Amino acid sequence: MQNTDYSDAEILREVYRWKTLFFPKNMVDLATKISGGDQSVLEELPGMVGGC
């Protein structure tokens, strides 16, 4: 991105915020894989907000 005062880390943080908002199942899946937690809770989450 050009002409911005954001650092690369700040841009990446904002991208993950938006991905978490619109794709909650994918982001929770990623977090549970990283932490080694139980993935059975993913059955209750929507795959995508809005369901195009």
C-alpha positions in Angstrom: 0.0 0.0 0.0 1.3 3.4 -0.9 0.8 6.7 0.8 -0.1 5.4 4.3 1.3 5.9 7.7 0.6 2.3 8.8 3.4 -0.1 9.3 3.3 -3.6 7.8 2.4 -5.0 11.2 -0.5 -2.6 11.6 -1.9 -3.5 8.2 -1.6 -7.2 8.9 -3.4 -6.7 12.2 -6.3 -4.9 10.5 -6.5 -7.6 7.8 -6.9 -10.3 10.5 -9.6 -8.2 12.2 -11.6 -8.1 9.0 -11.1 -11.8 8.3 -12.2 -12.6 11.8 -15.4 -10.6 11.3 -16.4 -12.0 8.0 -15.0 -15.6 8.2 -15.3 -16.6 11.9 -15.1 -20.3 11.4 -11.9 -20.1 9.4 -10.1 -17.9 12.0 -11.2 -20.0 15.0 -10.0 -23.1 13.2 -6.7 -21.4 12.6 -6.4 -20.4 16.3 -7.3 -23.8 17.6 -4.8 -25.5 15.3 -2.1 -23.1 16.6 -3.0 -23.7 20.2 -3.6 -27.4 19.9 -7.2 -27.1 21.3 -10.4 -29.0 20.6 -11.9 -28.3 17.2 -15.3 -29.8 17.9 -16.7 -26.4 18.7 -16.4 -25.4 15.1 -19.6 -27.2 14.1 -21.6 -24.4 15.8 -20.0 -21.5 14.0 -21.1 -20.0 10.7 -18.7 -20.5 7.8 -19.1 -17.0 6.4 -21.2 -14.0 7.4 -23.9 -13.2 4.9 -23.6 -16.6 3.0 -23.2 -15.4 -0.6 
